[in-house]
Amino acid sequence: MLSIFINTLSKEVEKMILILFAIIHIVIGCAFIYTHGKLPKAISTFAFVFLTMSCLYWGAVLINFAS
């Protein structure tokens, strides 16, 4: 669904959206690193898995746009 929406946008807007998602993930990652050990283990594990999978996905998206 998102890819259909992105295909209708200009290249500059695509880059800005990807940068926004990257910044959001970096901020969330920094927040969980800061609170490491203060949150329940289940939440920390979920956050780590979510951030890892998100980074892999958006990395693949960026590689796709670069080629």
PDB file of N, CA, C and O in Angstrom:
ATOM      1  N   MET A   1       0.826  -1.188   0.000  1.00  0.00           N
ATOM      2  CA  MET A   1       0.000   0.000   0.000  1.00  0.00           C
ATOM      3  C   MET A   1       0.872   1.254   0.000  1.00  0.00           C
ATOM      4  O   MET A   1       0.628   2.192  -0.758  1.00  0.00           O
ATOM      5  N   LEU A   2       1.885   1.257   0.854  1.00  0.00           N
ATOM      6  CA  LEU A   2       2.772   2.415   0.927  1.00  0.00           C
ATOM      7  C   LEU A   2       3.539   2.594  -0.372  1.00  0.00           C
ATOM      8  O   LEU A   2       3.772   3.722  -0.808  1.00  0.00           O
ATOM      9  N   SER A   3       3.936   1.481  -0.997  1.00  0.00           N
ATOM     10  CA  SER A   3       4.701   1.589  -2.240  1.00  0.00           C
ATOM     11  C   SER A   3       3.862   2.192  -3.358  1.00  0.00           C
ATOM     12  O   SER A   3       4.393   2.917  -4.199  1.00  0.00           O
ATOM     13  N   ILE A   4       2.565   1.909  -3.383  1.00  0.00           N
ATOM     14  CA  ILE A   4       1.686   2.514  -4.393  1.00  0.00           C
ATOM     15  C   ILE A   4       1.631   4.020  -4.180  1.00  0.00           C
ATOM     16  O   ILE A   4       1.677   4.792  -5.138  1.00  0.00           O
ATOM     17  N   PHE A   5       1.531   4.435  -2.918  1.00  0.00           N
ATOM     18  CA  PHE A   5       1.494   5.856  -2.603  1.00  0.00           C
ATOM     19  C   PHE A   5       2.813   6.529  -2.949  1.00  0.00           C
ATOM     20  O   PHE A   5       2.821   7.634  -3.493  1.00  0.00           O
ATOM     21  N   ILE A   6       3.919   5.880  -2.642  1.00  0.00           N
ATOM     22  CA  ILE A   6       5.235   6.466  -2.896  1.00  0.00           C
ATOM     23  C   ILE A   6       5.497   6.597  -4.389  1.00  0.00           C
ATOM     24  O   ILE A   6       6.166   7.541  -4.811  1.00  0.00           O
ATOM     25  N   ASN A   7       4.985   5.669  -5.204  1.00  0.00           N
ATOM     26  CA  ASN A   7       5.212   5.725  -6.647  1.00  0.00           C
ATOM     27  C   ASN A   7       4.619   6.972  -7.285  1.00  0.00           C
ATOM     28  O   ASN A   7       5.050   7.371  -8.367  1.00  0.00           O
ATOM     29  N   THR A   8       3.646   7.593  -6.641  1.00  0.00           N
ATOM     30  CA  THR A   8       3.029   8.790  -7.203  1.00  0.00           C
ATOM     31  C   THR A   8       3.737  10.073  -6.764  1.00  0.00           C
ATOM     32  O   THR A   8       3.370  11.158  -7.216  1.00  0.00           O
ATOM     33  N   LEU A   9       4.738   9.971  -5.898  1.00  0.00           N
ATOM     34  CA  LEU A   9       5.424  11.147  -5.372  1.00  0.00           C
ATOM     35  C   LEU A   9       6.699  11.429  -6.155  1.00  0.00           C
ATOM     36  O   LEU A   9       7.212  10.569  -6.871  1.00  0.00           O
ATOM     37  N   SER A  10       7.196  12.646  -6.005  1.00  0.00           N
ATOM     38  CA  SER A  10       8.458  12.993  -6.643  1.00  0.00           C
ATOM     39  C   SER A  10       9.617  12.385  -5.856  1.00  0.00           C
ATOM     40  O   SER A  10       9.447  11.948  -4.718  1.00  0.00           O
ATOM     41  N   LYS A  11      10.786  12.364  -6.473  1.00  0.00           N
ATOM     42  CA  LYS A  11      11.969  11.770  -5.838  1.00  0.00           C
ATOM     43  C   LYS A  11      12.366  12.515  -4.561  1.00  0.00           C
ATOM     44  O   LYS A  11      12.801  11.890  -3.595  1.00  0.00           O
ATOM     45  N   GLU A  12      12.220  13.830  -4.548  1.00  0.00           N
ATOM     46  CA  GLU A  12      12.592  14.595  -3.364  1.00  0.00           C
ATOM     47  C   GLU A  12      11.695  14.248  -2.181  1.00  0.00           C
ATOM     48  O   GLU A  12      12.164  14.110  -1.051  1.00  0.00           O
ATOM     49  N   VAL A  13      10.399  14.110  -2.454  1.00  0.00           N
ATOM     50  CA  VAL A  13       9.462  13.769  -1.385  1.00  0.00           C
ATOM     51  C   VAL A  13       9.727  12.352  -0.891  1.00  0.00           C
ATOM     52  O   VAL A  13       9.635  12.089   0.308  1.00  0.00           O
ATOM     53  N   GLU A  14      10.053  11.437  -1.800  1.00  0.00           N
ATOM     54  CA  GLU A  14      10.390  10.065  -1.409  1.00  0.00           C
ATOM     55  C   GLU A  14      11.571  10.057  -0.447  1.00  0.00           C
ATOM     56  O   GLU A  14      11.549   9.365   0.571  1.00  0.00           O
ATOM     57  N   LYS A  15      12.599  10.829  -0.774  1.00  0.00           N
ATOM     58  CA  LYS A  15      13.784  10.886   0.083  1.00  0.00           C
ATOM     59  C   LYS A  15      13.446  11.469   1.449  1.00  0.00           C
ATOM     60  O   LYS A  15      13.946  10.996   2.470  1.00  0.00           O
ATOM     61  N   MET A  16      12.599  12.494   1.471  1.00  0.00           N
ATOM     62  CA  MET A  16      12.228  13.112   2.741  1.00  0.00           C
ATOM     63  C   MET A  16      11.435  12.139   3.612  1.00  0.00           C
ATOM     64  O   MET A  16      11.629  12.098   4.827  1.00  0.00           O
ATOM     65  N   ILE A  17      10.546  11.358   3.003  1.00  0.00           N
ATOM     66  CA  ILE A  17       9.774  10.370   3.760  1.00  0.00           C
ATOM     67  C   ILE A  17      10.702   9.313   4.343  1.00  0.00           C
ATOM     68  O   ILE A  17      10.560   8.939   5.507  1.00  0.00           O
ATOM     69  N   LEU A  18      11.645   8.832   3.547  1.00  0.00           N
ATOM     70  CA  LEU A  18      12.577   7.820   4.037  1.00  0.00           C
ATOM     71  C   LEU A  18      13.464   8.366   5.145  1.00  0.00           C
ATOM     72  O   LEU A  18      13.745   7.666   6.118  1.00  0.00           O
ATOM     73  N   ILE A  19      13.906   9.609   5.004  1.00  0.00           N
ATOM     74  CA  ILE A  19      14.718  10.226   6.057  1.00  0.00           C
ATOM     75  C   ILE A  19      13.896  10.381   7.332  1.00  0.00           C
ATOM     76  O   ILE A  19      14.410  10.172   8.430  1.00  0.00           O
ATOM     77  N   LEU A  20      12.628  10.743   7.193  1.00  0.00           N
ATOM     78  CA  LEU A  20      11.748  10.867   8.355  1.00  0.00           C
ATOM     79  C   LEU A  20      11.615   9.531   9.080  1.00  0.00           C
ATOM     80  O   LEU A  20      11.724   9.479  10.305  1.00  0.00           O
ATOM     81  N   PHE A  21      11.379   8.450   8.335  1.00  0.00           N
ATOM     82  CA  PHE A  21      11.281   7.130   8.953  1.00  0.00           C
ATOM     83  C   PHE A  21      12.595   6.743   9.618  1.00  0.00           C
ATOM     84  O   PHE A  21      12.589   6.155  10.699  1.00  0.00           O
ATOM     85  N   ALA A  22      13.716   7.064   8.990  1.00  0.00           N
ATOM     86  CA  ALA A  22      15.018   6.746   9.585  1.00  0.00           C
ATOM     87  C   ALA A  22      15.210   7.504  10.895  1.00  0.00           C
ATOM     88  O   ALA A  22      15.679   6.933  11.879  1.00  0.00           O
ATOM     89  N   ILE A  23      14.853   8.774  10.913  1.00  0.00           N
ATOM     90  CA  ILE A  23      14.992   9.578  12.128  1.00  0.00           C
ATOM     91  C   ILE A  23      14.098   9.032  13.234  1.00  0.00           C
ATOM     92  O   ILE A  23      14.513   8.958  14.390  1.00  0.00           O
ATOM     93  N   ILE A  24      12.868   8.650  12.882  1.00  0.00           N
ATOM     94  CA  ILE A  24      11.955   8.090  13.885  1.00  0.00           C
ATOM     95  C   ILE A  24      12.544   6.823  14.491  1.00  0.00           C
ATOM     96  O   ILE A  24      12.492   6.636  15.707  1.00  0.00           O
ATOM     97  N   HIS A  25      13.102   5.952  13.655  1.00  0.00           N
ATOM     98  CA  HIS A  25      13.677   4.714  14.173  1.00  0.00           C
ATOM     99  C   HIS A  25      14.919   4.980  15.020  1.00  0.00           C
ATOM    100  O   HIS A  25      15.140   4.300  16.022  1.00  0.00           O
ATOM    101  N   ILE A  26      15.719   5.945  14.634  1.00  0.00           N
ATOM    102  CA  ILE A  26      16.898   6.287  15.430  1.00  0.00           C
ATOM    103  C   ILE A  26      16.482   6.824  16.797  1.00  0.00           C
ATOM    104  O   ILE A  26      17.075   6.458  17.812  1.00  0.00           O
ATOM    105  N   VAL A  27      15.475   7.681  16.831  1.00  0.00           N
ATOM    106  CA  VAL A  27      15.008   8.248  18.100  1.00  0.00           C
ATOM    107  C   VAL A  27      14.432   7.154  18.995  1.00  0.00           C
ATOM    108  O   VAL A  27      14.721   7.111  20.191  1.00  0.00           O
ATOM    109  N   ILE A  28      13.617   6.268  18.416  1.00  0.00           N
ATOM    110  CA  ILE A  28      13.054   5.171  19.209  1.00  0.00           C
ATOM    111  C   ILE A  28      14.168   4.268  19.724  1.00  0.00           C
ATOM    112  O   ILE A  28      14.146   3.844  20.879  1.00  0.00           O
ATOM    113  N   GLY A  29      15.139   3.978  18.869  1.00  0.00           N
ATOM    114  CA  GLY A  29      16.267   3.152  19.293  1.00  0.00           C
ATOM    115  C   GLY A  29      17.048   3.795  20.422  1.00  0.00           C
ATOM    116  O   GLY A  29      17.419   3.120  21.382  1.00  0.00           O
ATOM    117  N   CYS A  30      17.302   5.090  20.319  1.00  0.00           N
ATOM    118  CA  CYS A  30      18.024   5.795  21.386  1.00  0.00           C
ATOM    119  C   CYS A  30      17.224   5.799  22.688  1.00  0.00           C
ATOM    120  O   CYS A  30      17.795   5.681  23.772  1.00  0.00           O
ATOM    121  N   ALA A  31      15.903   5.934  22.580  1.00  0.00           N
ATOM    122  CA  ALA A  31      15.066   5.912  23.784  1.00  0.00           C
ATOM    123  C   ALA A  31      15.141   4.561  24.478  1.00  0.00           C
ATOM    124  O   ALA A  31      15.213   4.495  25.705  1.00  0.00           O
ATOM    125  N   PHE A  32      15.124   3.478  23.698  1.00  0.00           N
ATOM    126  CA  PHE A  32      15.198   2.162  24.321  1.00  0.00           C
ATOM    127  C   PHE A  32      16.594   1.861  24.852  1.00  0.00           C
ATOM    128  O   PHE A  32      16.735   1.154  25.850  1.00  0.00           O
ATOM    129  N   ILE A  33      17.619   2.383  24.203  1.00  0.00           N
ATOM    130  CA  ILE A  33      18.972   2.214  24.744  1.00  0.00           C
ATOM    131  C   ILE A  33      19.103   2.981  26.061  1.00  0.00           C
ATOM    132  O   ILE A  33      19.716   2.492  27.010  1.00  0.00           O
ATOM    133  N   TYR A  34      18.527   4.179  26.114  1.00  0.00           N
ATOM    134  CA  TYR A  34      18.586   4.990  27.329  1.00  0.00           C
ATOM    135  C   TYR A  34      17.858   4.311  28.486  1.00  0.00           C
ATOM    136  O   TYR A  34      18.308   4.374  29.631  1.00  0.00           O
ATOM    137  N   THR A  35      16.725   3.658  28.183  1.00  0.00           N
ATOM    138  CA  THR A  35      15.932   3.023  29.236  1.00  0.00           C
ATOM    139  C   THR A  35      16.296   1.553  29.418  1.00  0.00           C
ATOM    140  O   THR A  35      15.563   0.819  30.081  1.00  0.00           O
ATOM    141  N   HIS A  36      17.411   1.109  28.844  1.00  0.00           N
ATOM    142  CA  HIS A  36      17.819  -0.296  28.954  1.00  0.00           C
ATOM    143  C   HIS A  36      17.985  -0.700  30.414  1.00  0.00           C
ATOM    144  O   HIS A  36      18.683  -0.036  31.181  1.00  0.00           O
ATOM    145  N   GLY A  37      17.342  -1.780  30.780  1.00  0.00           N
ATOM    146  CA  GLY A  37      17.400  -2.252  32.149  1.00  0.00           C
ATOM    147  C   GLY A  37      16.318  -1.676  33.038  1.00  0.00           C
ATOM    148  O   GLY A  37      16.094  -2.181  34.138  1.00  0.00           O
ATOM    149  N   LYS A  38      15.643  -0.634  32.591  1.00  0.00           N
ATOM    150  CA  LYS A  38      14.591  -0.014  33.385  1.00  0.00           C
ATOM    151  C   LYS A  38      13.206  -0.497  32.958  1.00  0.00           C
ATOM    152  O   LYS A  38      12.230  -0.310  33.686  1.00  0.00           O
ATOM    153  N   LEU A  39      13.120  -1.114  31.785  1.00  0.00           N
ATOM    154  CA  LEU A  39      11.848  -1.620  31.280  1.00  0.00           C
ATOM    155  C   LEU A  39      11.770  -3.125  31.498  1.00  0.00           C
ATOM    156  O   LEU A  39      12.797  -3.783  31.658  1.00  0.00           O
ATOM    157  N   PRO A  40      10.549  -3.676  31.505  1.00  0.00           N
ATOM    158  CA  PRO A  40      10.428  -5.135  31.582  1.00  0.00           C
ATOM    159  C   PRO A  40      11.122  -5.808  30.397  1.00  0.00           C
ATOM    160  O   PRO A  40      11.203  -5.239  29.309  1.00  0.00           O
ATOM    161  N   LYS A  41      11.616  -7.018  30.620  1.00  0.00           N
ATOM    162  CA  LYS A  41      12.391  -7.713  29.595  1.00  0.00           C
ATOM    163  C   LYS A  41      11.572  -7.942  28.327  1.00  0.00           C
ATOM    164  O   LYS A  41      12.112  -7.854  27.225  1.00  0.00           O
ATOM    165  N   ALA A  42      10.278  -8.232  28.464  1.00  0.00           N
ATOM    166  CA  ALA A  42       9.442  -8.488  27.287  1.00  0.00           C
ATOM    167  C   ALA A  42       9.352  -7.255  26.389  1.00  0.00           C
ATOM    168  O   ALA A  42       9.409  -7.376  25.165  1.00  0.00           O
ATOM    169  N   ILE A  43       9.215  -6.086  26.981  1.00  0.00           N
ATOM    170  CA  ILE A  43       9.127  -4.854  26.185  1.00  0.00           C
ATOM    171  C   ILE A  43      10.462  -4.570  25.510  1.00  0.00           C
ATOM    172  O   ILE A  43      10.497  -4.179  24.343  1.00  0.00           O
ATOM    173  N   SER A  44      11.554  -4.762  26.230  1.00  0.00           N
ATOM    174  CA  SER A  44      12.877  -4.533  25.649  1.00  0.00           C
ATOM    175  C   SER A  44      13.148  -5.488  24.496  1.00  0.00           C
ATOM    176  O   SER A  44      13.704  -5.087  23.473  1.00  0.00           O
ATOM    177  N   THR A  45      12.759  -6.747  24.655  1.00  0.00           N
ATOM    178  CA  THR A  45      12.961  -7.733  23.589  1.00  0.00           C
ATOM    179  C   THR A  45      12.123  -7.385  22.374  1.00  0.00           C
ATOM    180  O   THR A  45      12.609  -7.442  21.245  1.00  0.00           O
ATOM    181  N   PHE A  46      10.859  -7.023  22.598  1.00  0.00           N
ATOM    182  CA  PHE A  46       9.991  -6.625  21.491  1.00  0.00           C
ATOM    183  C   PHE A  46      10.568  -5.423  20.763  1.00  0.00           C
ATOM    184  O   PHE A  46      10.592  -5.396  19.532  1.00  0.00           O
ATOM    185  N   ALA A  47      11.032  -4.430  21.508  1.00  0.00           N
ATOM    186  CA  ALA A  47      11.588  -3.225  20.889  1.00  0.00           C
ATOM    187  C   ALA A  47      12.821  -3.556  20.067  1.00  0.00           C
ATOM    188  O   ALA A  47      12.991  -3.032  18.966  1.00  0.00           O
ATOM    189  N   PHE A  48      13.684  -4.419  20.590  1.00  0.00           N
ATOM    190  CA  PHE A  48      14.892  -4.800  19.860  1.00  0.00           C
ATOM    191  C   PHE A  48      14.538  -5.520  18.562  1.00  0.00           C
ATOM    192  O   PHE A  48      15.094  -5.208  17.509  1.00  0.00           O
ATOM    193  N   VAL A  49      13.625  -6.472  18.629  1.00  0.00           N
ATOM    194  CA  VAL A  49      13.216  -7.211  17.427  1.00  0.00           C
ATOM    195  C   VAL A  49      12.536  -6.274  16.435  1.00  0.00           C
ATOM    196  O   VAL A  49      12.805  -6.344  15.236  1.00  0.00           O
ATOM    197  N   PHE A  50      11.656  -5.397  16.922  1.00  0.00           N
ATOM    198  CA  PHE A  50      10.959  -4.455  16.045  1.00  0.00           C
ATOM    199  C   PHE A  50      11.945  -3.528  15.341  1.00  0.00           C
ATOM    200  O   PHE A  50      11.848  -3.328  14.130  1.00  0.00           O
ATOM    201  N   LEU A  51      12.883  -2.966  16.080  1.00  0.00           N
ATOM    202  CA  LEU A  51      13.851  -2.054  15.475  1.00  0.00           C
ATOM    203  C   LEU A  51      14.758  -2.773  14.485  1.00  0.00           C
ATOM    204  O   LEU A  51      15.099  -2.219  13.441  1.00  0.00           O
ATOM    205  N   THR A  52      15.150  -4.003  14.807  1.00  0.00           N
ATOM    206  CA  THR A  52      15.993  -4.773  13.892  1.00  0.00           C
ATOM    207  C   THR A  52      15.261  -5.060  12.590  1.00  0.00           C
ATOM    208  O   THR A  52      15.813  -4.859  11.508  1.00  0.00           O
ATOM    209  N   MET A  53      14.027  -5.527  12.689  1.00  0.00           N
ATOM    210  CA  MET A  53      13.254  -5.843  11.484  1.00  0.00           C
ATOM    211  C   MET A  53      12.943  -4.568  10.685  1.00  0.00           C
ATOM    212  O   MET A  53      12.961  -4.588   9.454  1.00  0.00           O
ATOM    213  N   SER A  54      12.662  -3.482  11.371  1.00  0.00           N
ATOM    214  CA  SER A  54      12.393  -2.225  10.674  1.00  0.00           C
ATOM    215  C   SER A  54      13.628  -1.726   9.935  1.00  0.00           C
ATOM    216  O   SER A  54      13.535  -1.265   8.798  1.00  0.00           O
ATOM    217  N   CYS A  55      14.777  -1.820  10.582  1.00  0.00           N
ATOM    218  CA  CYS A  55      16.016  -1.387   9.928  1.00  0.00           C
ATOM    219  C   CYS A  55      16.325  -2.250   8.714  1.00  0.00           C
ATOM    220  O   CYS A  55      16.766  -1.736   7.686  1.00  0.00           O
ATOM    221  N   LEU A  56      16.100  -3.557   8.821  1.00  0.00           N
ATOM    222  CA  LEU A  56      16.310  -4.430   7.662  1.00  0.00           C
ATOM    223  C   LEU A  56      15.356  -4.070   6.527  1.00  0.00           C
ATOM    224  O   LEU A  56      15.760  -4.012   5.366  1.00  0.00           O
ATOM    225  N   TYR A  57      14.093  -3.829   6.864  1.00  0.00           N
ATOM    226  CA  TYR A  57      13.102  -3.486   5.840  1.00  0.00           C
ATOM    227  C   TYR A  57      13.451  -2.165   5.156  1.00  0.00           C
ATOM    228  O   TYR A  57      13.490  -2.090   3.928  1.00  0.00           O
ATOM    229  N   TRP A  58      13.703  -1.134   5.946  1.00  0.00           N
ATOM    230  CA  TRP A  58      13.982   0.172   5.347  1.00  0.00           C
ATOM    231  C   TRP A  58      15.328   0.188   4.642  1.00  0.00           C
ATOM    232  O   TRP A  58      15.521   0.956   3.700  1.00  0.00           O
ATOM    233  N   GLY A  59      16.260  -0.646   5.082  1.00  0.00           N
ATOM    234  CA  GLY A  59      17.512  -0.798   4.343  1.00  0.00           C
ATOM    235  C   GLY A  59      17.259  -1.374   2.966  1.00  0.00           C
ATOM    236  O   GLY A  59      17.847  -0.925   1.983  1.00  0.00           O
ATOM    237  N   ALA A  60      16.377  -2.377   2.891  1.00  0.00           N
ATOM    238  CA  ALA A  60      16.024  -2.960   1.597  1.00  0.00           C
ATOM    239  C   ALA A  60      15.302  -1.943   0.717  1.00  0.00           C
ATOM    240  O   ALA A  60      15.522  -1.893  -0.493  1.00  0.00           O
ATOM    241  N   VAL A  61      14.450  -1.143   1.324  1.00  0.00           N
ATOM    242  CA  VAL A  61      13.744  -0.107   0.557  1.00  0.00           C
ATOM    243  C   VAL A  61      14.737   0.907   0.004  1.00  0.00           C
ATOM    244  O   VAL A  61      14.638   1.296  -1.160  1.00  0.00           O
ATOM    245  N   LEU A  62      15.688   1.338   0.819  1.00  0.00           N
ATOM    246  CA  LEU A  62      16.681   2.309   0.354  1.00  0.00           C
ATOM    247  C   LEU A  62      17.550   1.731  -0.758  1.00  0.00           C
ATOM    248  O   LEU A  62      17.862   2.428  -1.723  1.00  0.00           O
ATOM    249  N   ILE A  63      17.942   0.467  -0.632  1.00  0.00           N
ATOM    250  CA  ILE A  63      18.729  -0.170  -1.690  1.00  0.00           C
ATOM    251  C   ILE A  63      17.917  -0.251  -2.971  1.00  0.00           C
ATOM    252  O   ILE A  63      18.451  -0.059  -4.064  1.00  0.00           O
ATOM    253  N   ASN A  64      16.622  -0.536  -2.838  1.00  0.00           N
ATOM    254  CA  ASN A  64      15.749  -0.608  -4.011  1.00  0.00           C
ATOM    255  C   ASN A  64      15.652   0.755  -4.696  1.00  0.00           C
ATOM    256  O   ASN A  64      15.690   0.832  -5.924  1.00  0.00           O
ATOM    257  N   PHE A  65      15.528   1.829  -3.915  1.00  0.00           N
ATOM    258  CA  PHE A  65      15.447   3.165  -4.509  1.00  0.00           C
ATOM    259  C   PHE A  65      16.774   3.591  -5.120  1.00  0.00           C
ATOM    260  O   PHE A  65      16.796   4.341  -6.096  1.00  0.00           O
ATOM    261  N   ALA A  66      17.873   3.120  -4.554  1.00  0.00           N
ATOM    262  CA  ALA A  66      19.190   3.513  -5.056  1.00  0.00           C
ATOM    263  C   ALA A  66      19.496   2.881  -6.409  1.00  0.00           C
ATOM    264  O   ALA A  66      20.261   3.434  -7.198  1.00  0.00           O
ATOM    265  N   SER A  67      18.903   1.730  -6.673  1.00  0.00           N
ATOM    266  CA  SER A  67      19.205   1.052  -7.944  1.00  0.00           C
ATOM    267  C   SER A  67      18.229   1.393  -9.041  1.00  0.00           C
ATOM    268  O   SER A  67      18.361   0.897 -10.160  1.00  0.00           O
TER     269      SER A  67
END
